[in-house]
Amino acid sequence: MIQEVRKIFEAEANAVLNIPVSDCFNRATDLIYEAVHRNRGKVVASGMGKAGQIALNIATTFSATGTPAVFLHPSDAQHGDLGVIQPNDILLLVSNSGKTLEILELCELVKKLGYSLKIIVITGNPESDLGNLADITISTGHPPEVCPLGLTPTTSTTVMTVIGDALVVILMKRIGFTAADYAKRHHGGYLGIKSRHAAQTGK
């Protein structure tokens, strides 16, 4: 069992190390910075199933670190929640296959609003329909799942999360986000206390 756990950790770690790193990260953060910090829009993150949970995590982490973002469930978008989208927003879409029907439909619904939003896609299939719709496509490297069936999103969600973390950290550095800024957005709990202490002491 211990050896099996080590193999799983090694497989996931190798998947992270093999995420393709290219100028797409710079270009993606440029688009987010332009939409949010210059044009006063927000990041609208979306995905279905496990990818949706990753999109939600990315959105909340962006919001906590000075880049306003919301999660829009693609199914709820078809029942009124599409109204959260505004003309200066940017879409951040997460789909391992790049073929998720609900996400493709979301793109069509946004067009029907009359908005020409920039689209960033995180996917394991850059040549997919969704990848071809995107202004910026960030590839996960499409690692095999550690799930013994090769079906359950496991390794794919790990690399998606890491890509989201990279985007968040790059934006934090670009906007000069400080512990004092963090404390203003995170009043409660241990992190609230820690951020206020860091803001006061510089540590």
FENPEQUI-V820793 format. One record per helix or strand. SS is the DSSP state (A for helix, B for strand). FROM is the first residue (numbers start at 1). TO is the last residue. If there is no record, write none. Layout:
ss=SS from=FROM to=TO
ss=SS from=FROM to=TO
This chain:
ss=A from=2 to=17
ss=A from=24 to=38
ss=B from=43 to=46
ss=A from=49 to=64
ss=B from=69 to=71
ss=A from=74 to=77
ss=A from=81 to=84
ss=B from=90 to=95
ss=A from=101 to=112
ss=B from=118 to=123
ss=A from=129 to=133
ss=B from=136 to=139
ss=A from=155 to=175
ss=A from=179 to=185
ss=A from=189 to=201
